[in-house]
Amino acid sequence: METDPEAEREASRLKGIAETKFKNSNLKSALKHAKKAQRLAPSLEGLSSMVTAFKILRVASKSKEWYQILQVEPFSHINTIKKQYKKLALILHPDKNPHSGSEEAFKLVGEAFRVLSDKVRRKEYDMRLRIKIQDEKVALDDNDDGFAGKETFWTACSRCRLLHQFERKYLDQILVCPGCKMSFEAVEAKESNVVRVFRSGRLSEKMGSADLKTKMGNVGLKRKTVSGDTKMKGSAGSGVDGESGDSRKEMGGGRGDWGGGRLRRRTSSVGEVLARSKPKLVEDREESMTLAEMQLEAKRRANQAKLKFKLKEKEMEKHGKKEKKREKEIERHRASKNKDLEVEGQQAAERIVDLENENGVLAKKIVDLRTKKRRTVKKTEDLQIVRQETLKKSVDLVIERRKTSKTKDLEIMAVEDSDFYDFDRDRMERSFKKGQVWAIYDDDDGMPRHYGLIDEVSVNPFEVKISWLDLQSNGDEGLICWEKQGFHVSCGRFKVSRKTSIDSLNIFSHIVECERAAREVYRIFPTKGSVWALYNEAALGIEGSNLSARDRRSYDIVVLLTTYSEMHGLSMAYLEKVDGFKAVFKRREIGCHAIRWLEKDDVRLFSHQIPARKLTGDEIPDSLKDCWELDPASLPSDLLTIGWGS
């Protein structure tokens, strides 16, 4: 689809206005003009990414809602979040999208993904979001009772007798009582058939006291007993859940409460009266008996007594037999239990013997491990002592050479001048302060591979007291083997060691960015934007296995795109020299394929950091924009020659 040239010109104008508004911190107006431009010319270069960036910044300016920043639904699945993050990161990455707001939006998207990809942080954020949504809903319900403009009816729960209001469409339906949580049939409540009513807090909120009195009225109960059945009638003149005076009199002056439809009777039944009258009938019969009848009755009673006695004896015998049987079973159970206990005791004794044997073996292994650990620690201490002695000798030699170079052998320490920036301005007397960590040139090939912590500074005459930082290998065999091959490790954890005084500026290279991990312990790792010399892996491989460590030192120059992470490592890009200059370098390639990822175990490949400056300003030619000028004092001599392209 071809775009109208006039519309495209108007869209370009609106895009320029949006960029101006964004620079003036008017984000709302900038987003408005950018959307207008997108409607006129959707295919205009950089417009879609600009609108996306402005939308994200607009959301973040109100409140940091991470789901809205990633432009996904709240509580979305992690796969959806990852997919959207990759999409937005590809659109907003500063290397591919240099337009206004892209870098800030890219940072916000990254922060949102870090929060939502972390299970603990996302759980806390989701909980806060749910509470916020629920509070907003409750506030909305408080402003609107929910029944505006709808027909409703009142019904009473058949169990707890609480009144509730529902929409009329639920009439004669089976509902769940909000009070007792039991199901009941929603029948419309009328004054004539209300039996008992309790006023709830919820009812008081939804109805005023006047409405409640109107709906309830004066409801009472009146009982009437007809042929053993209890019937209920409503009567006026009594309070809620009350009874009339007549009903209390009919119930014998007792409590007379009606609960669940059952009444407490106080009168005797016909059966009870007949039962009480039976003994009198028996007495009258005995008075009218003859002598023969009385003898027969006495014999019958004696036989009944004997029969009862015999039955009792039989029951006692049965009970005795059962007791004896039970005692025998208990004795058998005790005997079997004793046997089991004896067997378990023997097994426990055998286990104890086995455990003692195992403990002896484990104790022997522990002794062996401690012995090995002592040997390893001793070896490490010996290596540190050798390293310190070597370092002391090399630094002393460097100081001596730099001192003698002033008068005698100037050609040995000659350093090429840089093309644009004077790096010596960063290592003057006033640059040194207490607590800084400086990189120091070594005596091997003159590269800044050693580190020193500044303790005291004296300007006139110049003298600094430093503490050397030694690498903490912690028994890492890989690092120990690397040092045995003659390579220096420039990244890791370094501990403060011996102190010394230096009165020469020439051995210092640059200030080192580091992190204090503990007392007298510093972490030194590559950071984003810094330039480092990397040992060439091809020279370290099979081709250079027969060469010495010094001859195998071939370097690649790289720029760090991310800061080192102990979990993920770091990413970097290779630099190459610009023709016609001594120390100016540029990116070898641009794009995703030009980025290399280095694992955390491969950071030992870094030889040393090189002080660098990115070339900017009007005096720099356009061809050298986005290039770096490196300190010639930290570059190998083979990279200082001026090359010209063919």
N, C-alpha and C positions, 0 to 999 in steps of 0.2 A: 504494500500500500504506500503510495507516494504522498509525502507531506506537502501541504501548501507552503510555498516559500515565505509568504507573508506571515502565516501562522508560526512558521519556524523562527522567523525574525522576532516576532512578538514573544515567543517562548524563551528565546535567548535573552531578551530584555528582562523578562520577568525572573529568569534564573539569576541574572546579575543583581537585580533588586533583592532577591532572596539571600544571596551571599552577603550583600551589604547589610541587610537587616540582621543576619546572624552575627556578623562582626560587631554590630552595635548592641548585641545581647537582646534583641527583640525576636525571640524564637517563635512566638505565636504568629507574628506577621510574616516571618521568613517561611514558615511551613505553609501559610496561606498562599503566598506568591509561587512557591515551588509546586503546589498542587495545581494551581491555575496553569502554570507552564506545562505540567505533565499532561493535563487534559488537551492542551493545544497541540503538543508534539511529544507523544509518549516515547518515541524512539530517539529523542535528543540525547547525546552522549553525556553520561554522568548524572542525568536528571533523576532516574529511578533510584539510584543509590543515595542521592542527596535527600530525596523524600523519605526514604527508609531511615536514614540517619537522623533527620529532623524529627520524625515520629518518635523514635527511641529517646532522643534528648528531651522531647516534649513530655513524654511519660515520666522520665526520670526527674524532671524539674518539679513535678507535682508531688510524687512519692515514689520511692524505689520499689515498685511492684515487679518482681523478677519475672513472673509469667508474662506480664504485659510487655516488658522490655524484650523478651524473646519472642513475643507475638504468638504465644500458644495459649490454649485454654488452661485455667487453673487446675492443678492436680493432674496434669497430663502424664502419660507414661514416659519413662526415662528414654526409651527409643525415639519417641517423638521429639523430646527436648534435644537429644543429640543431633538428630537430623536437621532440626531448625537452626541449631547453633552452627553446624557446618555451613549451612546455606548463608546465614547472616555474616559469618566470618569471611566467607569467600567474597561476599558483596562489599563488605566494609573494610577489608584489610588495607592498611595505609600504603603498602607497596603497589597495590593494584588500583586503589581509589584515592587519589590525592585531593579530592574535592572537600568542600567545607563540612566540618562536623563529623567526618568519617572516623577520624582517630578517636575522638571522645566516645562516639557511639560504639566503636569496636571495643574499647576498654569496658564500657558498661555491659556489653553482651558477654565478654569474657568473665566479668565478675558475676553476672547472673548465672552463667553456666557453672562456675565454681561452687556457688551456693546450692544450686539444684542438683548437681551431680554428687555432692557430699551427703550421704544418708542422714547423718546426725543433724547437720545444719538445715537440710530440707525438711526434716521432721519437725524441728522447732519452728521454721518459717511457716509450714502448712498449718500447724496448730494455731499460731498467731493469726493467720489469714482466716481460718474457720471461725475463730472467736470474733474477728472483726465483721465477717459476713453475718454471723448470728446476731451481733449487736445491732447492725444496720437493719436487719429484718425485724427485730424486736421493737426498735425505734419506729419503724414503719407501721407495725401493728398497733403501737401506742397512739400514733396519730390517726389511724383509721381502724375502727373496731371490726372491720371485715364483713359487716352485714349491711353496709350502706346501699340503699336501693334494692334490698332483697327481702322476700317474704320469709318470716321466721315463725317458729312455734316453740313453746316451752313444754318440756317433758320431765318426768321424775324417774330416777333409777329405782327399779323394783327391789333392790337390795339395800342400798344406803339411803334412799329417799331424798337425794340431793336434786335440786332443780337445775336444769341445763337448758341453754338456748341453742337451737340448730336451725339450718335452712329447711324450708318446708319440703324440699325434695327428699329429705330423709325421713319423712313421716311414715310410721308403720314399718320401719326397717329395723334390723338387729344391729345395734350400735354398742360401742364399748364406753362404759362410764369413765369420765376423766378422774373421778374421785376414787372409786374402789377398784377400777380396772376390770370389772366384770361385765359380761354382755347382758343386754336387756332390750326389750322391744320398745321402740320410741313411740309411745302413745301420747297424744296431746293431753296435757294436764289441765283439768277444769276445777273450779272451786268445789263442786258438788262431790267429786270422788277423790279428793286429796286426803289421805289418811294421816300422814306425818310429814312435816317439812322441817329441814334444817337449813339455816342461812349460811352459805359458804363465803369465803373471802373473795373467790372469783365472781360470785353472784353480786356481791356488794360493789365490786368494781364496775360491772357491766350495767347494773341497775341502781338507781337512786333509792333511798329509803322510802320515798313516797310511792314510787312504782311498785316496790316490793309489797307494801301494805295493800295497794290496790289489787295486785295479782293474788295475794294470799287470802286477804279477808280475814274474817273470824271463823276459824275452822275448829270444830270440836268433835268429840267422840261420845257416842251414847250406846250402851250395851243393853241388849234385851235377850233374856234366856227363854226359849220356847221348847219344851219337851227334850231337854238335854242338849240342844244345838245353840251355839252362840252366834248372834247376828249383829252387824255393825250398822249404825245410822249416823249421818252428819247432822249436827245441830248447832245453831248459832248461840253466842253468848259465852263461849269458853275460849281460852287461849290456845296458841299453837302447841301441838303435842300434849294437850291437856285433856281432862275428863270432867264431866259434870258432877255435881254433888250427888245426884240420884244414883249414878253408876257406882260411886264409891260406897254408898249405903248398900246397894245390891250385892256388892262383893264382900260384905261383912266387915267393912271398916278397915280392911287391909290395904296393901299397896295398890292392888288392882291395876297394875300396868299391863298394857297390851304390847307384846313384842313378837313380831313374826307371825301374828294371827293365832297365838295360843293363849288360853286363860288359865289362871291358877284357881282350882276349885277348892272351896272351904267346906262344903256339905258332904255328908256320907252317902254312899250309894246303897241301892236295895240289897245287893249281895252282901255288903258288910253288915247290914242290919240282920239278915238271915243267919249269917255266921255267928253273930252274937247271941242269937236266940237258940242255937242248937244245944248247948249244955243244959239249959232248963228242961228241954224235952227229954234228955237222957235221965235226969234226976226223977222226973215224973214217971218214967218207964220202970226204973229200979224199985220204986215204991209199990208198983202194981204187980211185981214178979212173985211166983210161987216158990216153995222151998226147993223142989226138984230143979226148977229152972235156975235158981241161984247156985245149986251145986254144980250143974253143968257149966254154968258160966264161970265158976271158980276153977273147974278142971281145964276149961278152954284157955283161961288166962295163965294157969300153971304150965300147960303144954307150950303155950306161946313163949313163956319166959325161958323154959328149957331149950326150946328151939333157938331162941335168940342167943342163949349162952353157948350152945354147941357151935352156932355159926361164928360167934366171937372167937371161940377156941380155934376153929379151923382157920380163921383169918390170922390169928396170932401165930399158928404153926406155919402157915404160908409166909407170913412176914419174917419169921425166924429163919426159914429156909432161904429166903431171898437175901437176908442179911449175911448168912454164912456164905452163900454163893458170891455175894458182893465182896466179902472179906477175902475169899480165895482169889477172886479176880484181881483185887488190889495187890495181894501178895505176889501173884504172878507178874503183874505189871511192874512192881518194884524190883523183882528179881531181874526181869528183862532189862529194866532201865539201868540197874547196877552193872549188868554185863555190857550194855552199850557204853556206859561211862568208862568202864575199864578199857574197852577197845579204843574209845576216843582218846583216853589218856595215853595209851601206847602210841597211837598215831601222832598225838601232839608231841610226845617225847621224840619220835623219829623226825618230825618236822623241825623241832628245835635243833637237833643234831645237824640236819641238812642246812638250816639257816646259819648255824655257826660255821659250817664249812664254807657256805657262800660268802659270809662276812669275812672270813679269812682270805678268800680269793679276792674279794673287792678291796680289802685293805691293802693287799699286795699290789693290785692295779693302781690304787690311789697313790701309793708310795712311788711306783714307777712313773706315773703321770707327773707327780710333783718334781721328781728328779729331772724328767724331760723339760718341765717348765723352767726349772732353775737353769738348766743348760741353755735353753732358748733365751731367757732373760740375760744371762751372762754374755751370750753371743751378741745380743742386741746392744748391750752396754758397751761391749768392745767395739762394735761397729760405730756407735755414736762417738766414742772417744777418738777413734781413727778419723771419723768425719770432721770432728771439731779441730783436731790437729791439722788435717789437710786444709780445712777452711781457714784456719789461722795463718798457715803458711802461705796459702794463695792470696789472702787479703794483704798480708804483710808484703808479699812480693809485688802486688798491684800498687800498694802505696809507694813502695820503694821505686818501682818503675816510673810511676807518675811524677814522683819528685825529681828523679834524675832526668826525666824527659824535658824538664824546663831548661836544662843547661846543655845536656849532651845529646841523647839520641832522640831527637824530635820526630824522626820518621817512624819510629815504632808506634807512638801513641797519636799519630796524626789522624784527625777525624774530618770527614768531608763536611762542608757546610751544607745546610738545607737549602732548598730552592726558595721557599717563601717564609716560613715561620722559624724564629730563632728559639730552639728548645732550651738553650742555656739560660734563658730568662726564668725558667721554672725551677732551676736548681742554684739559685743565688743564696747568699747568707741569710737574707731575710725570709726565705722560703721554709726554713727549718723551725719546727715547733715541737715542744715536748709532747710525747704520746703518738707521734706519727710513725708509720712504718715505711721505710724507704727500700727500694731495690738497689742492690750493690753489684757492680761488675765483678765477675770471677776472673781467675787467672788462666782459665783453660783456653777460651777463645774470645774473652772480653765481653761476654754477653751478661746482662743483669739477671743473674739466677739466684743470688743470695739476698736475704732480707735482714734488716736491722731495725730495732725499736729505739727511737730517740728518747734518752733519759734526761739529758741536760744539754743546753745550747749556750755557747759563748760566742758573741759576734766579733768583738775586737780584743785580742786576736781571735780568729775563727777556730773554734774547737767544739766538737760534739762528743758526748759520751753515749755510747749505744750498747744495747744488749743483742747479741746474735740470736736469731730464731732458727732452731733446729727442727727438722721434720720428725714427727711422731709416727713411726711405722707400725707400732703396736703388734709386732710379730708378724706382719703381713709378708709372706714369703715372696709375693710378686714384686713388692716394692724393694725388698732386700736384694732380690735377683737383678732387678733393674739397675740398682745402684752399683752392684758388683760388675755389671757390664760397662760401667763408666758413664752412665747417663744420670743427670741431676734431675730430681723431682721438684717441680716448682709449684705444685698445687697440693693442698691437703691441710692437715692440722699441724701447726708449728708451736713449739714451746720455747719460752725464754730461757737462754743458757748464759754463758759467760759474758762479762762486760769488757769493753775496751774503749779507748779514746782515739779519735781521728781528727786531724787538723787540715785535711785536704778535701776540697769539693769535687775533685775529678773522679773519685770512685763511686759517687752517688749518681743514679740514673733518674729516678722519678718516685713520686709518692704512690704507695700501693693501697688500693681499696681492699679492706679486710674487715672481718667481723670477729669481735672478741667473744669466744665461745665459753671461756672460763678464766679463772685467775691465772695469768701468765700463759694462756693458750689462745692462739689466734687461728681463724679459718681463712685461708687465701684460696679463692677459686675465681675463674673467669666470670666477668659480668657483661651484661648486654652493652654493645657498642664499643667494647675494648678490642684492640688488635693484638694478636699473639703470633709467635713463631711456633709452628708445629713440626715435629720431626717427620720427615718424609718416610711413609710406611714402606715404600718400594726399596729405599736405601737400607731400611732395617730388616728387610726380608732375606731371602736366600741369596739374592745377587750380592749383598754386601756382608754376608756372614763371615767372609775371610778377612775383612778389613777391620782396622781398629775402631774404637768408639769415636775417636776424633775425626777419622777419615769418613765415617759413616754419617756424619752430621750434615745432612742436606735438609733444608727447611722449606715448608710451605707457609705462606703468610695468609692468615684467615682473620675475618671480622666476626664477632659473636653476635648472633641475632637474638639469643635468649640468655638469661642468667642461668648458671649451673644449678641443677636440682639433684639432690641425692636420690630421688625416686626415678626421674625421667632422663637425667643427663643434660645435654644442651644441644642447640642447633647453631650452625655456623655456615659461612659462605667464603669461598676462596677468593683471594685478591691476586691481581697480576700487575706487573709494572707498566706504567704509561711510557711510550716511546718518547725520547728526547728529554727525560727528566731523571734525576738521580734517585729520588726517594718519594716519588708520587705513584700511588697505586690506585687501581679501580677494581670494581667487581668483575670477576671472570665471566659470569653469566648472570642473567636476571630471570627470575621465575621460580616455580616450585621445584623444578628438576635441578636447580643450581644450589639447593640447600642440602646440607649433609647433617645427619643426626649422629651425635657421638654419645655412646653409652657412658655411664658413670665410671666403669672400670677402665675406660680408655683415656681418662684425663691425664694420665702420666705421659701421654704423647706431647703435651704442651711443654716447650722448652723454656720460653720466657715471654714476658709481656713487652710490647714495643710502644713507647709513647707516640701518640698519633693525634693529628688534627684534621677534622673534615674541612675541606676548602670551601669557603663561602665568601660572599662580599662582591662588590662591584669591580675590584681590581683583579679578580680571578677570571681568566678566559672562560667562555661558555663551554668549551670542550673539557674543562677540568672540573665542572660542577659535579657534585656527588662523588668526588674522589677524596682520597686520604693522603696527607703528607706524613711520612714516618720519620722518626728520629734516626739520622744516619749512624749515631753512636751505638744503636742497638740492632743494626742490620748487619748481617754477614758481609764480608768484603766482596763476595761474588755477586751480590745483588746491588752494589753501588755503581756498577759500570753503566754508562749511558748507552742505551740501545736505540736503534732506529729501525722502524719497520721498512720492509722492502717496498 
